């Protein structure tokens, strides 16, 4: 028989399925002790209503069902992002072994997307057990150690009696669950949870193997706590978001899974055959102290920045071609004279897709009647280049942070001691992510100026706003305004969060990083950059329509065909937002990069000979 969890009158009831959905609902009401009456059922995964006359086999084992009595309201409505996550969920088959030493930003993003499950290496299991043995000995000997037998922050001098140590950890998590704002998406909550597991696997935190394996089991079942995105100042780590993450694992508050949607955390865990955490001494502090919110959001920002930076070169090349620009400014020897790594990389990418002996163009045909192009075209290697170098710098900082012990106090099993310090301070990732936002923003800033050149007939020698019958049609007029608006918004977002500090915890934590805001800002900036470049991609492809039947180079033709597979040419006005979103999706999925990569690799092989 199927086992199903039914939410009725504010509580969850676990039942074995009877012969019909009607009988299932009646049994749930009876178990709840409520009066029988008219009711409706819906599946929690997608909110789909269930017909009471349907057979029981429309449900699956461990399904979650909502029952609402006549006159009552449905609970926990699912936001669109969560509904999409439920509809597209596929349980991963592959595992990644975490050891606290080798996690990459790429793998963390894959964990966030639900493409991998987690297991520990044997070495990390031993480290965790050795670390816990130190804590158990401290408790057994009634030693006074911060976070184990004392209060926290300003209360570090307050000793707590041995019979209150569990309550101490529970109270810590509950009191620190004080965040506000929208919940993190399933992808970002998975990243946060996976990164916390990786840090615990280093063996410096003092958690028990039982607790760590329970957290891993929750991750592998995609049981994700409600984690509000606001509330961390990034010193003593990301206390509020990590506390919310832990609160759900304790069976308190709300939790989401692809099977249940949002529901009471205890019911979600038990519905997946899991047991809520029972915290041991030090474990509450070990679970909420660290820079994982900053670093996990930062890893997503970094990976998206890297993807859009390399595709920005391709979009710029499309614009250059549609404006009949020259590729002379990308000469190999020219850039060797100023050997900045990012600049050299961008120039080589541009050369690999622009007109050459290997990749001829019918549009320029090797001829050029101007001395030189404007800076937005000519200086792409210099401007795009520093964005690439910024990304490389930030990647190094974040990779180190992902694999660092960032809670307090740390347990050193070989020495049999704990040491209080400040590894939880988020200054490193905060400063790096502020730098990332500033560096990547410039890709949108220069892109918006190229969009202006495409739309302005006095600069492009193309129809105004890239549309025929101007006046009757407005073409790309407002799309350019959207790009300008996003660039202007980015200028405000690029003000560094990490230059600010507000003293907290009664002046005990008197310098903080504001890294949570730095990470969220960086993500917003990267998204705006993607959207501006999506507009330029559309505009450049539209400009190429006016060059037909002449074709550009083979790699750039592949990009034009790719865009035309999702967006038709702009022959007369229509709503443009869907087109921008379609182009944005191509960039998010890195399809523009995939389209040119074989051509690029072939050119670089030839150039290297």
C-alpha positions, 0 to 999 in steps of 0.5 A: 500500500502507498504511504501518504502524508495529508495536511488537514486542519493545520497538522500533518497526518501520515496514512496508508492509502485506502481504496479511494481518494475520498476514503483517504480524506475521510480517514485523515479527517478522522485521525485529526479528530475533526468533524466530517464534512465536505472537503477538497484535495490537491497535490502539494508538488504542483497544486493540482486539484485531485478529483475525489472519484479518481483511483488511488493510483494517481498518487505515488508513495510518500506523496504529500496531499493538502486537504481543505474543509469547506469554508477553510483556505489552502495553506502555503501558496507556492511561488512560481519559482518553487512551482517550476522547481517542483515541475522540473525536478528529477532525482539525481543518480550521480554522487560527489564525494565532499572532503572539505578540501576540493569543492569547486564553484562549478560543482557547487552550482551543479549541486545547487541545480540538483544534479548531484547527491552528496557522500563523504570521503573516508578521510573526512569521516575520520576527521569528523569523528576525531573532532567530535571526540574532543568535544565529547571529552570537554563536555565529560570533564565539565570544562568551560569552553566558548560555545560549548558551555558558555553563552554567545557573543556578549554572553561569552563569559556566562557559564551554562550548567551541564544539564542545559547544554542541549537547550543552549544549542536549541535556543541559539538556533531559534533566537538567531532565526531572525531573517526577513525577506523572500526565501532563497530559491531551491537552487540557492538553498541547496548550494547553501546546504551543500557548502555547509556540509563541505565545511563540516566535512573538514573536521574542524567544527566538532559535529557528530557523524550522526548529525552530519549524515542526517544533514546529508540525507536531507540534502539528498532528499532535497528537503530544504529549509525556509531561508530568508535572504536578508539578515546577515552582516557577514561577521560571526558568519551568516548567522541568520540564514544558517540558523534558518537552514538549521531550524528546518533540519530540527523539524521547526518552521517551514521546509520545501521538497519537490514532493511536498512543496512548502509544509511544516518542516517536521512533516516534510522530514518524516514524510521522507523517512528522515528524523529531525536533528537533535543537537548535541553540545556545540552543534548549534554553533557549528551549524550556524557560524560561517560564510556560506551564504556569502560564498554560495551566492558568490559562487553563482554570481561568479559562474554566471559572470564567467559565462556572460563574459566570454559570450560578451566577446561574441556579441561584440563581434556580431555588432562590429560585423553588422557595423562593418568594423575592422578587426585590425585593432585585435592584432596579436602583436598589438596586444602582446605589446600590452600583455594583460592576460584578459586583454590577450584572451579577449583579442584572441576570441575576437580574432577567432570569429571575425573575418580571416582567411579561415572565416571569410565574411561577405559583409566586409570582404576585407575592405574598410574605409575608415581609419579606426572604430569608436572605443566601444568597438576598438577597445573591447579587449581592454574593457572586456579583458579586465572583467575576465581578469577580475573573474579569475581573481575572485574565483581564486578567493572564493575557491579558497573560501569554499574549502575553509573552516569558517566557524568558531571555535575550531577544533584541532583534534591532533592537539586536543584543543579548541581555539577561538578566532575570527575565520567567520569574518566575511571580509575576503568574499565580501571585498572580492564580490564587490570587485566582481560587481564593479568589473562585470558591470563594465560589460553592460556599460560598454554594451549599452553604448554599442546598442546606441551605435546600432540604433542611431542611424547617424552612427550605423548607416542603418535604418533608425532603431533597426526597423523599416517604416520608422515612425509607424514602427519604433523598433529597438527604441525602448529596448535601448532605454531598458538597457540604459535603465539597467546600466544606470541601476547597476551604477548604484548597485556597484557601490561597495557593500564592504566599505560599510560596517555597523557594530553589533552584539553589544560592541562584541562584533564591532566590525562586520563585512556586510558580505551578504549584501555584497553577494546579493548585489553581485548577483543582481549586477550579473543578471542585469549584464546578461539582460543588457547583452541579450538586448545587444544580441538581438539588436546585432542580429537585427542589424545583420538582417539589413546586410542580407543576402550578404553573410557574416563569418561562419561562426557568427552565422551560427549565432545568428541562426541560433537567435533566429531559432527562438526570435524571428526578425523584427519586421514590424512592432511587437512586444519585445519582452518575450524576445529579450527573455528568449535571448537571455535564456540562450546566454544563461544556457551558454548556447551562444558560446557552444555555437562558436566554440568549435570554430574558435578552437579550430582557429586558435589551433591554426593560429598557434602553428 
